Amino acid sequence: MFTLGVIIASDKGSRGERVDESGKLIQDIMKENGYDVKKYIVLPDEQDLLEEELVYMSDILKVDLILTSGGTGFSKRDVTPEATMKVISRQTPGIAEAIRYYSLQITPRAMLSRAVAGIRKNTLIINLPGSPKAIKETLEYIVPSVHHGLEILKGTTSDCARK
């Protein structure tokens, strides 16, 4: 079983002005897929706070996977990709590219996503879309491959080149 941290970037959500549906959905879907949620938090769109939480979940909690939602668009306050890039040591561009490719089959607005993914130490970090509909679609698409990627990252599989 892999461990999970969930970070929602939302100014309104962090102030209690909006109910966070995305974080609950991420947790529900990932629990159904055998992931153990270690922490869930809603933060304002502040790069330093997002960076601190990404580092905390990776370095202190040592979660296997961090999924973020929100803050990947064009607004001046959308800084989740910048926070992620600041804390990772290795990019995993194929994940973000796959999410955009898949999402483009559903809506042309997927091209506006600035989401990224990468590795910090032994933790994979993935920026997800902000809407619950897009989260559900995205997670259904990426979870099997992400699960395999985590097995490789953790050294729990020798089956790397078969599929």
Chimera marker file (.cmm) of the C-alpha trace (Angstrom):
<marker_set name="trace">
<marker id="1" x="0.000" y="0.000" z="0.000" r="1" g="1" b="0" radius="0.5"/>
<marker id="2" x="1.291" y="3.455" z="-0.927" r="1" g="1" b="0" radius="0.5"/>
<marker id="3" x="0.843" y="6.570" z="1.212" r="1" g="1" b="0" radius="0.5"/>
<marker id="4" x="-0.682" y="9.790" z="-0.032" r="1" g="1" b="0" radius="0.5"/>
<marker id="5" x="-0.705" y="13.484" z="0.789" r="1" g="1" b="0" radius="0.5"/>
<marker id="6" x="-3.318" y="15.808" z="-0.717" r="1" g="1" b="0" radius="0.5"/>
<marker id="7" x="-2.865" y="19.562" z="-1.069" r="1" g="1" b="0" radius="0.5"/>
<marker id="8" x="-5.633" y="21.801" z="-2.351" r="1" g="1" b="0" radius="0.5"/>
<marker id="9" x="-4.550" y="25.295" z="-3.436" r="1" g="1" b="0" radius="0.5"/>
<marker id="10" x="-7.522" y="27.594" z="-3.001" r="1" g="1" b="0" radius="0.5"/>
<marker id="11" x="-7.742" y="31.052" z="-1.493" r="1" g="1" b="0" radius="0.5"/>
<marker id="12" x="-11.507" y="30.767" z="-0.963" r="1" g="1" b="0" radius="0.5"/>
<marker id="13" x="-11.276" y="27.185" z="0.283" r="1" g="1" b="0" radius="0.5"/>
<marker id="14" x="-8.583" y="28.089" z="2.805" r="1" g="1" b="0" radius="0.5"/>
<marker id="15" x="-10.801" y="30.879" z="4.192" r="1" g="1" b="0" radius="0.5"/>
<marker id="16" x="-13.868" y="28.613" z="4.394" r="1" g="1" b="0" radius="0.5"/>
<marker id="17" x="-15.684" y="30.550" z="1.661" r="1" g="1" b="0" radius="0.5"/>
<marker id="18" x="-15.913" y="27.523" z="-0.628" r="1" g="1" b="0" radius="0.5"/>
<marker id="19" x="-16.478" y="23.868" z="0.191" r="1" g="1" b="0" radius="0.5"/>
<marker id="20" x="-13.613" y="21.748" z="-1.108" r="1" g="1" b="0" radius="0.5"/>
<marker id="21" x="-15.086" y="18.962" z="-3.218" r="1" g="1" b="0" radius="0.5"/>
<marker id="22" x="-11.847" y="18.179" z="-5.063" r="1" g="1" b="0" radius="0.5"/>
<marker id="23" x="-9.861" y="17.064" z="-2.015" r="1" g="1" b="0" radius="0.5"/>
<marker id="24" x="-12.606" y="14.735" z="-0.831" r="1" g="1" b="0" radius="0.5"/>
<marker id="25" x="-12.904" y="13.214" z="-4.299" r="1" g="1" b="0" radius="0.5"/>
<marker id="26" x="-9.139" y="12.688" z="-4.596" r="1" g="1" b="0" radius="0.5"/>
<marker id="27" x="-9.088" y="10.950" z="-1.225" r="1" g="1" b="0" radius="0.5"/>
<marker id="28" x="-12.086" y="8.742" z="-2.052" r="1" g="1" b="0" radius="0.5"/>
<marker id="29" x="-10.692" y="7.648" z="-5.420" r="1" g="1" b="0" radius="0.5"/>
<marker id="30" x="-7.224" y="6.983" z="-4.080" r="1" g="1" b="0" radius="0.5"/>
<marker id="31" x="-8.538" y="5.042" z="-1.059" r="1" g="1" b="0" radius="0.5"/>
<marker id="32" x="-10.536" y="2.874" z="-3.491" r="1" g="1" b="0" radius="0.5"/>
<marker id="33" x="-7.209" y="2.216" z="-5.252" r="1" g="1" b="0" radius="0.5"/>
<marker id="34" x="-5.498" y="1.110" z="-2.037" r="1" g="1" b="0" radius="0.5"/>
<marker id="35" x="-3.739" y="4.333" z="-1.038" r="1" g="1" b="0" radius="0.5"/>
<marker id="36" x="-3.457" y="5.379" z="2.611" r="1" g="1" b="0" radius="0.5"/>
<marker id="37" x="-4.117" y="9.115" z="3.028" r="1" g="1" b="0" radius="0.5"/>
<marker id="38" x="-1.636" y="10.498" z="5.569" r="1" g="1" b="0" radius="0.5"/>
<marker id="39" x="-2.547" y="14.177" z="5.274" r="1" g="1" b="0" radius="0.5"/>
<marker id="40" x="-5.025" y="16.443" z="3.525" r="1" g="1" b="0" radius="0.5"/>
<marker id="41" x="-4.831" y="20.232" z="3.663" r="1" g="1" b="0" radius="0.5"/>
<marker id="42" x="-6.347" y="23.257" z="1.947" r="1" g="1" b="0" radius="0.5"/>
<marker id="43" x="-3.915" y="26.152" z="1.567" r="1" g="1" b="0" radius="0.5"/>
<marker id="44" x="-4.162" y="29.626" z="0.071" r="1" g="1" b="0" radius="0.5"/>
<marker id="45" x="-2.496" y="30.225" z="-3.275" r="1" g="1" b="0" radius="0.5"/>
<marker id="46" x="0.795" y="31.267" z="-1.673" r="1" g="1" b="0" radius="0.5"/>
<marker id="47" x="3.936" y="29.762" z="-3.184" r="1" g="1" b="0" radius="0.5"/>
<marker id="48" x="5.944" y="29.678" z="0.047" r="1" g="1" b="0" radius="0.5"/>
<marker id="49" x="3.159" y="27.875" z="1.945" r="1" g="1" b="0" radius="0.5"/>
<marker id="50" x="2.727" y="25.357" z="-0.868" r="1" g="1" b="0" radius="0.5"/>
<marker id="51" x="6.479" y="24.729" z="-0.997" r="1" g="1" b="0" radius="0.5"/>
<marker id="52" x="6.645" y="24.246" z="2.790" r="1" g="1" b="0" radius="0.5"/>
<marker id="53" x="3.818" y="21.706" z="2.733" r="1" g="1" b="0" radius="0.5"/>
<marker id="54" x="5.273" y="19.800" z="-0.233" r="1" g="1" b="0" radius="0.5"/>
<marker id="55" x="8.607" y="19.547" z="1.604" r="1" g="1" b="0" radius="0.5"/>
<marker id="56" x="6.897" y="18.551" z="4.879" r="1" g="1" b="0" radius="0.5"/>
<marker id="57" x="4.860" y="15.778" z="3.264" r="1" g="1" b="0" radius="0.5"/>
<marker id="58" x="7.870" y="14.500" z="1.331" r="1" g="1" b="0" radius="0.5"/>
<marker id="59" x="10.673" y="14.853" z="3.857" r="1" g="1" b="0" radius="0.5"/>
<marker id="60" x="8.939" y="14.509" z="7.237" r="1" g="1" b="0" radius="0.5"/>
<marker id="61" x="5.814" y="12.432" z="6.556" r="1" g="1" b="0" radius="0.5"/>
<marker id="62" x="7.651" y="10.577" z="3.766" r="1" g="1" b="0" radius="0.5"/>
<marker id="63" x="4.500" y="9.984" z="1.743" r="1" g="1" b="0" radius="0.5"/>
<marker id="64" x="4.935" y="8.100" z="-1.509" r="1" g="1" b="0" radius="0.5"/>
<marker id="65" x="2.662" y="10.366" z="-3.560" r="1" g="1" b="0" radius="0.5"/>
<marker id="66" x="1.465" y="13.953" z="-3.244" r="1" g="1" b="0" radius="0.5"/>
<marker id="67" x="-1.483" y="15.034" z="-5.357" r="1" g="1" b="0" radius="0.5"/>
<marker id="68" x="-2.230" y="18.732" z="-5.608" r="1" g="1" b="0" radius="0.5"/>
<marker id="69" x="-5.320" y="20.342" z="-7.070" r="1" g="1" b="0" radius="0.5"/>
<marker id="70" x="-5.837" y="23.970" z="-7.973" r="1" g="1" b="0" radius="0.5"/>
<marker id="71" x="-3.505" y="26.798" z="-8.824" r="1" g="1" b="0" radius="0.5"/>
<marker id="72" x="-2.391" y="25.584" z="-12.257" r="1" g="1" b="0" radius="0.5"/>
<marker id="73" x="-4.124" y="28.133" z="-14.466" r="1" g="1" b="0" radius="0.5"/>
<marker id="74" x="-3.327" y="31.619" z="-15.738" r="1" g="1" b="0" radius="0.5"/>
<marker id="75" x="-4.377" y="33.695" z="-12.742" r="1" g="1" b="0" radius="0.5"/>
<marker id="76" x="-1.617" y="35.710" z="-11.094" r="1" g="1" b="0" radius="0.5"/>
<marker id="77" x="-2.376" y="33.742" z="-7.880" r="1" g="1" b="0" radius="0.5"/>
<marker id="78" x="-1.968" y="30.338" z="-9.602" r="1" g="1" b="0" radius="0.5"/>
<marker id="79" x="1.470" y="29.269" z="-8.352" r="1" g="1" b="0" radius="0.5"/>
<marker id="80" x="1.204" y="25.526" z="-7.728" r="1" g="1" b="0" radius="0.5"/>
<marker id="81" x="3.488" y="24.576" z="-10.664" r="1" g="1" b="0" radius="0.5"/>
<marker id="82" x="6.107" y="27.078" z="-9.509" r="1" g="1" b="0" radius="0.5"/>
<marker id="83" x="6.012" y="25.690" z="-5.960" r="1" g="1" b="0" radius="0.5"/>
<marker id="84" x="6.302" y="22.147" z="-7.290" r="1" g="1" b="0" radius="0.5"/>
<marker id="85" x="9.212" y="22.975" z="-9.592" r="1" g="1" b="0" radius="0.5"/>
<marker id="86" x="11.043" y="24.658" z="-6.725" r="1" g="1" b="0" radius="0.5"/>
<marker id="87" x="10.969" y="21.544" z="-4.499" r="1" g="1" b="0" radius="0.5"/>
<marker id="88" x="11.479" y="18.674" z="-6.961" r="1" g="1" b="0" radius="0.5"/>
<marker id="89" x="14.856" y="17.358" z="-8.037" r="1" g="1" b="0" radius="0.5"/>
<marker id="90" x="13.679" y="15.433" z="-11.112" r="1" g="1" b="0" radius="0.5"/>
<marker id="91" x="10.876" y="16.287" z="-13.509" r="1" g="1" b="0" radius="0.5"/>
<marker id="92" x="8.468" y="13.650" z="-14.783" r="1" g="1" b="0" radius="0.5"/>
<marker id="93" x="7.047" y="15.525" z="-17.776" r="1" g="1" b="0" radius="0.5"/>
<marker id="94" x="5.325" y="12.481" z="-19.261" r="1" g="1" b="0" radius="0.5"/>
<marker id="95" x="2.734" y="12.496" z="-16.482" r="1" g="1" b="0" radius="0.5"/>
<marker id="96" x="1.667" y="16.119" z="-17.026" r="1" g="1" b="0" radius="0.5"/>
<marker id="97" x="1.791" y="15.612" z="-20.795" r="1" g="1" b="0" radius="0.5"/>
<marker id="98" x="-0.414" y="12.515" z="-20.545" r="1" g="1" b="0" radius="0.5"/>
<marker id="99" x="-2.928" y="14.330" z="-18.369" r="1" g="1" b="0" radius="0.5"/>
<marker id="100" x="-3.119" y="17.227" z="-20.833" r="1" g="1" b="0" radius="0.5"/>
<marker id="101" x="-3.328" y="14.871" z="-23.827" r="1" g="1" b="0" radius="0.5"/>
<marker id="102" x="-6.148" y="12.878" z="-22.268" r="1" g="1" b="0" radius="0.5"/>
<marker id="103" x="-7.971" y="15.990" z="-21.104" r="1" g="1" b="0" radius="0.5"/>
<marker id="104" x="-7.706" y="17.562" z="-24.565" r="1" g="1" b="0" radius="0.5"/>
<marker id="105" x="-9.897" y="14.727" z="-25.846" r="1" g="1" b="0" radius="0.5"/>
<marker id="106" x="-12.607" y="16.099" z="-23.528" r="1" g="1" b="0" radius="0.5"/>
<marker id="107" x="-12.077" y="19.872" z="-23.651" r="1" g="1" b="0" radius="0.5"/>
<marker id="108" x="-9.787" y="22.184" z="-25.626" r="1" g="1" b="0" radius="0.5"/>
<marker id="109" x="-9.314" y="24.238" z="-22.457" r="1" g="1" b="0" radius="0.5"/>
<marker id="110" x="-6.960" y="21.540" z="-21.171" r="1" g="1" b="0" radius="0.5"/>
<marker id="111" x="-4.243" y="23.303" z="-23.179" r="1" g="1" b="0" radius="0.5"/>
<marker id="112" x="-4.398" y="26.091" z="-20.596" r="1" g="1" b="0" radius="0.5"/>
<marker id="113" x="-3.100" y="23.847" z="-17.812" r="1" g="1" b="0" radius="0.5"/>
<marker id="114" x="0.377" y="24.657" z="-16.519" r="1" g="1" b="0" radius="0.5"/>
<marker id="115" x="0.459" y="21.563" z="-14.277" r="1" g="1" b="0" radius="0.5"/>
<marker id="116" x="3.741" y="19.745" z="-13.707" r="1" g="1" b="0" radius="0.5"/>
<marker id="117" x="4.926" y="16.550" z="-12.033" r="1" g="1" b="0" radius="0.5"/>
<marker id="118" x="8.198" y="15.479" z="-10.511" r="1" g="1" b="0" radius="0.5"/>
<marker id="119" x="10.129" y="13.592" z="-7.869" r="1" g="1" b="0" radius="0.5"/>
<marker id="120" x="11.484" y="14.866" z="-4.566" r="1" g="1" b="0" radius="0.5"/>
<marker id="121" x="13.617" y="12.223" z="-2.865" r="1" g="1" b="0" radius="0.5"/>
<marker id="122" x="11.265" y="9.181" z="-2.773" r="1" g="1" b="0" radius="0.5"/>
<marker id="123" x="8.032" y="11.106" z="-3.312" r="1" g="1" b="0" radius="0.5"/>
<marker id="124" x="6.205" y="11.625" z="-6.597" r="1" g="1" b="0" radius="0.5"/>
<marker id="125" x="4.351" y="14.957" z="-6.820" r="1" g="1" b="0" radius="0.5"/>
<marker id="126" x="1.601" y="15.500" z="-9.400" r="1" g="1" b="0" radius="0.5"/>
<marker id="127" x="-0.433" y="18.649" z="-10.046" r="1" g="1" b="0" radius="0.5"/>
<marker id="128" x="-4.001" y="17.695" z="-10.935" r="1" g="1" b="0" radius="0.5"/>
<marker id="129" x="-6.739" y="19.856" z="-12.469" r="1" g="1" b="0" radius="0.5"/>
<marker id="130" x="-8.982" y="21.852" z="-10.148" r="1" g="1" b="0" radius="0.5"/>
<marker id="131" x="-12.488" y="20.700" z="-11.065" r="1" g="1" b="0" radius="0.5"/>
<marker id="132" x="-13.975" y="17.522" z="-9.554" r="1" g="1" b="0" radius="0.5"/>
<marker id="133" x="-15.048" y="16.312" z="-13.021" r="1" g="1" b="0" radius="0.5"/>
<marker id="134" x="-11.514" y="16.691" z="-14.394" r="1" g="1" b="0" radius="0.5"/>
<marker id="135" x="-10.002" y="15.087" z="-11.296" r="1" g="1" b="0" radius="0.5"/>
<marker id="136" x="-12.192" y="12.003" z="-11.653" r="1" g="1" b="0" radius="0.5"/>
<marker id="137" x="-11.383" y="11.662" z="-15.363" r="1" g="1" b="0" radius="0.5"/>
<marker id="138" x="-7.672" y="12.251" z="-14.807" r="1" g="1" b="0" radius="0.5"/>
<marker id="139" x="-7.230" y="9.867" z="-11.893" r="1" g="1" b="0" radius="0.5"/>
<marker id="140" x="-9.082" y="7.066" z="-13.674" r="1" g="1" b="0" radius="0.5"/>
<marker id="141" x="-6.623" y="7.508" z="-16.528" r="1" g="1" b="0" radius="0.5"/>
<marker id="142" x="-3.310" y="7.853" z="-14.654" r="1" g="1" b="0" radius="0.5"/>
<marker id="143" x="-3.607" y="5.744" z="-11.479" r="1" g="1" b="0" radius="0.5"/>
<marker id="144" x="-2.477" y="2.396" z="-12.988" r="1" g="1" b="0" radius="0.5"/>
<marker id="145" x="0.639" y="3.924" z="-14.558" r="1" g="1" b="0" radius="0.5"/>
<marker id="146" x="1.386" y="6.080" z="-11.508" r="1" g="1" b="0" radius="0.5"/>
<marker id="147" x="1.095" y="2.988" z="-9.311" r="1" g="1" b="0" radius="0.5"/>
<marker id="148" x="3.671" y="1.215" z="-11.477" r="1" g="1" b="0" radius="0.5"/>
<marker id="149" x="5.908" y="4.290" z="-11.420" r="1" g="1" b="0" radius="0.5"/>
<marker id="150" x="5.793" y="4.299" z="-7.624" r="1" g="1" b="0" radius="0.5"/>
<marker id="151" x="6.754" y="0.622" z="-7.573" r="1" g="1" b="0" radius="0.5"/>
<marker id="152" x="9.806" y="1.493" z="-9.679" r="1" g="1" b="0" radius="0.5"/>
<marker id="153" x="10.649" y="4.542" z="-7.529" r="1" g="1" b="0" radius="0.5"/>
<marker id="154" x="10.398" y="2.440" z="-4.357" r="1" g="1" b="0" radius="0.5"/>
<marker id="155" x="12.293" y="-0.483" z="-5.886" r="1" g="1" b="0" radius="0.5"/>
<marker id="156" x="9.458" y="-2.956" z="-5.344" r="1" g="1" b="0" radius="0.5"/>
<marker id="157" x="9.243" y="-4.236" z="-8.927" r="1" g="1" b="0" radius="0.5"/>
<marker id="158" x="11.624" y="-5.635" z="-11.490" r="1" g="1" b="0" radius="0.5"/>
<marker id="159" x="8.967" y="-5.469" z="-14.229" r="1" g="1" b="0" radius="0.5"/>
<marker id="160" x="10.026" y="-2.199" z="-15.851" r="1" g="1" b="0" radius="0.5"/>
<marker id="161" x="10.051" y="-2.831" z="-19.591" r="1" g="1" b="0" radius="0.5"/>
<marker id="162" x="7.167" y="-5.185" z="-20.289" r="1" g="1" b="0" radius="0.5"/>
<marker id="163" x="4.223" y="-2.976" z="-21.259" r="1" g="1" b="0" radius="0.5"/>
<link id1="1" id2="2" r="1" g="1" b="0" radius="0.2"/>
<link id1="2" id2="3" r="1" g="1" b="0" radius="0.2"/>
<link id1="3" id2="4" r="1" g="1" b="0" radius="0.2"/>
<link id1="4" id2="5" r="1" g="1" b="0" radius="0.2"/>
<link id1="5" id2="6" r="1" g="1" b="0" radius="0.2"/>
<link id1="6" id2="7" r="1" g="1" b="0" radius="0.2"/>
<link id1="7" id2="8" r="1" g="1" b="0" radius="0.2"/>
<link id1="8" id2="9" r="1" g="1" b="0" radius="0.2"/>
<link id1="9" id2="10" r="1" g="1" b="0" radius="0.2"/>
<link id1="10" id2="11" r="1" g="1" b="0" radius="0.2"/>
<link id1="11" id2="12" r="1" g="1" b="0" radius="0.2"/>
<link id1="12" id2="13" r="1" g="1" b="0" radius="0.2"/>
<link id1="13" id2="14" r="1" g="1" b="0" radius="0.2"/>
<link id1="14" id2="15" r="1" g="1" b="0" radius="0.2"/>
<link id1="15" id2="16" r="1" g="1" b="0" radius="0.2"/>
<link id1="16" id2="17" r="1" g="1" b="0" radius="0.2"/>
<link id1="17" id2="18" r="1" g="1" b="0" radius="0.2"/>
<link id1="18" id2="19" r="1" g="1" b="0" radius="0.2"/>
<link id1="19" id2="20" r="1" g="1" b="0" radius="0.2"/>
<link id1="20" id2="21" r="1" g="1" b="0" radius="0.2"/>
<link id1="21" id2="22" r="1" g="1" b="0" radius="0.2"/>
<link id1="22" id2="23" r="1" g="1" b="0" radius="0.2"/>
<link id1="23" id2="24" r="1" g="1" b="0" radius="0.2"/>
<link id1="24" id2="25" r="1" g="1" b="0" radius="0.2"/>
<link id1="25" id2="26" r="1" g="1" b="0" radius="0.2"/>
<link id1="26" id2="27" r="1" g="1" b="0" radius="0.2"/>
<link id1="27" id2="28" r="1" g="1" b="0" radius="0.2"/>
<link id1="28" id2="29" r="1" g="1" b="0" radius="0.2"/>
<link id1="29" id2="30" r="1" g="1" b="0" radius="0.2"/>
<link id1="30" id2="31" r="1" g="1" b="0" radius="0.2"/>
<link id1="31" id2="32" r="1" g="1" b="0" radius="0.2"/>
<link id1="32" id2="33" r="1" g="1" b="0" radius="0.2"/>
<link id1="33" id2="34" r="1" g="1" b="0" radius="0.2"/>
<link id1="34" id2="35" r="1" g="1" b="0" radius="0.2"/>
<link id1="35" id2="36" r="1" g="1" b="0" radius="0.2"/>
<link id1="36" id2="37" r="1" g="1" b="0" radius="0.2"/>
<link id1="37" id2="38" r="1" g="1" b="0" radius="0.2"/>
<link id1="38" id2="39" r="1" g="1" b="0" radius="0.2"/>
<link id1="39" id2="40" r="1" g="1" b="0" radius="0.2"/>
<link id1="40" id2="41" r="1" g="1" b="0" radius="0.2"/>
<link id1="41" id2="42" r="1" g="1" b="0" radius="0.2"/>
<link id1="42" id2="43" r="1" g="1" b="0" radius="0.2"/>
<link id1="43" id2="44" r="1" g="1" b="0" radius="0.2"/>
<link id1="44" id2="45" r="1" g="1" b="0" radius="0.2"/>
<link id1="45" id2="46" r="1" g="1" b="0" radius="0.2"/>
<link id1="46" id2="47" r="1" g="1" b="0" radius="0.2"/>
<link id1="47" id2="48" r="1" g="1" b="0" radius="0.2"/>
<link id1="48" id2="49" r="1" g="1" b="0" radius="0.2"/>
<link id1="49" id2="50" r="1" g="1" b="0" radius="0.2"/>
<link id1="50" id2="51" r="1" g="1" b="0" radius="0.2"/>
<link id1="51" id2="52" r="1" g="1" b="0" radius="0.2"/>
<link id1="52" id2="53" r="1" g="1" b="0" radius="0.2"/>
<link id1="53" id2="54" r="1" g="1" b="0" radius="0.2"/>
<link id1="54" id2="55" r="1" g="1" b="0" radius="0.2"/>
<link id1="55" id2="56" r="1" g="1" b="0" radius="0.2"/>
<link id1="56" id2="57" r="1" g="1" b="0" radius="0.2"/>
<link id1="57" id2="58" r="1" g="1" b="0" radius="0.2"/>
<link id1="58" id2="59" r="1" g="1" b="0" radius="0.2"/>
<link id1="59" id2="60" r="1" g="1" b="0" radius="0.2"/>
<link id1="60" id2="61" r="1" g="1" b="0" radius="0.2"/>
<link id1="61" id2="62" r="1" g="1" b="0" radius="0.2"/>
<link id1="62" id2="63" r="1" g="1" b="0" radius="0.2"/>
<link id1="63" id2="64" r="1" g="1" b="0" radius="0.2"/>
<link id1="64" id2="65" r="1" g="1" b="0" radius="0.2"/>
<link id1="65" id2="66" r="1" g="1" b="0" radius="0.2"/>
<link id1="66" id2="67" r="1" g="1" b="0" radius="0.2"/>
<link id1="67" id2="68" r="1" g="1" b="0" radius="0.2"/>
<link id1="68" id2="69" r="1" g="1" b="0" radius="0.2"/>
<link id1="69" id2="70" r="1" g="1" b="0" radius="0.2"/>
<link id1="70" id2="71" r="1" g="1" b="0" radius="0.2"/>
<link id1="71" id2="72" r="1" g="1" b="0" radius="0.2"/>
<link id1="72" id2="73" r="1" g="1" b="0" radius="0.2"/>
<link id1="73" id2="74" r="1" g="1" b="0" radius="0.2"/>
<link id1="74" id2="75" r="1" g="1" b="0" radius="0.2"/>
<link id1="75" id2="76" r="1" g="1" b="0" radius="0.2"/>
<link id1="76" id2="77" r="1" g="1" b="0" radius="0.2"/>
<link id1="77" id2="78" r="1" g="1" b="0" radius="0.2"/>
<link id1="78" id2="79" r="1" g="1" b="0" radius="0.2"/>
<link id1="79" id2="80" r="1" g="1" b="0" radius="0.2"/>
<link id1="80" id2="81" r="1" g="1" b="0" radius="0.2"/>
<link id1="81" id2="82" r="1" g="1" b="0" radius="0.2"/>
<link id1="82" id2="83" r="1" g="1" b="0" radius="0.2"/>
<link id1="83" id2="84" r="1" g="1" b="0" radius="0.2"/>
<link id1="84" id2="85" r="1" g="1" b="0" radius="0.2"/>
<link id1="85" id2="86" r="1" g="1" b="0" radius="0.2"/>
<link id1="86" id2="87" r="1" g="1" b="0" radius="0.2"/>
<link id1="87" id2="88" r="1" g="1" b="0" radius="0.2"/>
<link id1="88" id2="89" r="1" g="1" b="0" radius="0.2"/>
<link id1="89" id2="90" r="1" g="1" b="0" radius="0.2"/>
<link id1="90" id2="91" r="1" g="1" b="0" radius="0.2"/>
<link id1="91" id2="92" r="1" g="1" b="0" radius="0.2"/>
<link id1="92" id2="93" r="1" g="1" b="0" radius="0.2"/>
<link id1="93" id2="94" r="1" g="1" b="0" radius="0.2"/>
<link id1="94" id2="95" r="1" g="1" b="0" radius="0.2"/>
<link id1="95" id2="96" r="1" g="1" b="0" radius="0.2"/>
<link id1="96" id2="97" r="1" g="1" b="0" radius="0.2"/>
<link id1="97" id2="98" r="1" g="1" b="0" radius="0.2"/>
<link id1="98" id2="99" r="1" g="1" b="0" radius="0.2"/>
<link id1="99" id2="100" r="1" g="1" b="0" radius="0.2"/>
<link id1="100" id2="101" r="1" g="1" b="0" radius="0.2"/>
<link id1="101" id2="102" r="1" g="1" b="0" radius="0.2"/>
<link id1="102" id2="103" r="1" g="1" b="0" radius="0.2"/>
<link id1="103" id2="104" r="1" g="1" b="0" radius="0.2"/>
<link id1="104" id2="105" r="1" g="1" b="0" radius="0.2"/>
<link id1="105" id2="106" r="1" g="1" b="0" radius="0.2"/>
<link id1="106" id2="107" r="1" g="1" b="0" radius="0.2"/>
<link id1="107" id2="108" r="1" g="1" b="0" radius="0.2"/>
<link id1="108" id2="109" r="1" g="1" b="0" radius="0.2"/>
<link id1="109" id2="110" r="1" g="1" b="0" radius="0.2"/>
<link id1="110" id2="111" r="1" g="1" b="0" radius="0.2"/>
<link id1="111" id2="112" r="1" g="1" b="0" radius="0.2"/>
<link id1="112" id2="113" r="1" g="1" b="0" radius="0.2"/>
<link id1="113" id2="114" r="1" g="1" b="0" radius="0.2"/>
<link id1="114" id2="115" r="1" g="1" b="0" radius="0.2"/>
<link id1="115" id2="116" r="1" g="1" b="0" radius="0.2"/>
<link id1="116" id2="117" r="1" g="1" b="0" radius="0.2"/>
<link id1="117" id2="118" r="1" g="1" b="0" radius="0.2"/>
<link id1="118" id2="119" r="1" g="1" b="0" radius="0.2"/>
<link id1="119" id2="120" r="1" g="1" b="0" radius="0.2"/>
<link id1="120" id2="121" r="1" g="1" b="0" radius="0.2"/>
<link id1="121" id2="122" r="1" g="1" b="0" radius="0.2"/>
<link id1="122" id2="123" r="1" g="1" b="0" radius="0.2"/>
<link id1="123" id2="124" r="1" g="1" b="0" radius="0.2"/>
<link id1="124" id2="125" r="1" g="1" b="0" radius="0.2"/>
<link id1="125" id2="126" r="1" g="1" b="0" radius="0.2"/>
<link id1="126" id2="127" r="1" g="1" b="0" radius="0.2"/>
<link id1="127" id2="128" r="1" g="1" b="0" radius="0.2"/>
<link id1="128" id2="129" r="1" g="1" b="0" radius="0.2"/>
<link id1="129" id2="130" r="1" g="1" b="0" radius="0.2"/>
<link id1="130" id2="131" r="1" g="1" b="0" radius="0.2"/>
<link id1="131" id2="132" r="1" g="1" b="0" radius="0.2"/>
<link id1="132" id2="133" r="1" g="1" b="0" radius="0.2"/>
<link id1="133" id2="134" r="1" g="1" b="0" radius="0.2"/>
<link id1="134" id2="135" r="1" g="1" b="0" radius="0.2"/>
<link id1="135" id2="136" r="1" g="1" b="0" radius="0.2"/>
<link id1="136" id2="137" r="1" g="1" b="0" radius="0.2"/>
<link id1="137" id2="138" r="1" g="1" b="0" radius="0.2"/>
<link id1="138" id2="139" r="1" g="1" b="0" radius="0.2"/>
<link id1="139" id2="140" r="1" g="1" b="0" radius="0.2"/>
<link id1="140" id2="141" r="1" g="1" b="0" radius="0.2"/>
<link id1="141" id2="142" r="1" g="1" b="0" radius="0.2"/>
<link id1="142" id2="143" r="1" g="1" b="0" radius="0.2"/>
<link id1="143" id2="144" r="1" g="1" b="0" radius="0.2"/>
<link id1="144" id2="145" r="1" g="1" b="0" radius="0.2"/>
<link id1="145" id2="146" r="1" g="1" b="0" radius="0.2"/>
<link id1="146" id2="147" r="1" g="1" b="0" radius="0.2"/>
<link id1="147" id2="148" r="1" g="1" b="0" radius="0.2"/>
<link id1="148" id2="149" r="1" g="1" b="0" radius="0.2"/>
<link id1="149" id2="150" r="1" g="1" b="0" radius="0.2"/>
<link id1="150" id2="151" r="1" g="1" b="0" radius="0.2"/>
<link id1="151" id2="152" r="1" g="1" b="0" radius="0.2"/>
<link id1="152" id2="153" r="1" g="1" b="0" radius="0.2"/>
<link id1="153" id2="154" r="1" g="1" b="0" radius="0.2"/>
<link id1="154" id2="155" r="1" g="1" b="0" radius="0.2"/>
<link id1="155" id2="156" r="1" g="1" b="0" radius="0.2"/>
<link id1="156" id2="157" r="1" g="1" b="0" radius="0.2"/>
<link id1="157" id2="158" r="1" g="1" b="0" radius="0.2"/>
<link id1="158" id2="159" r="1" g="1" b="0" radius="0.2"/>
<link id1="159" id2="160" r="1" g="1" b="0" radius="0.2"/>
<link id1="160" id2="161" r="1" g="1" b="0" radius="0.2"/>
<link id1="161" id2="162" r="1" g="1" b="0" radius="0.2"/>
<link id1="162" id2="163" r="1" g="1" b="0" radius="0.2"/>
</marker_set>
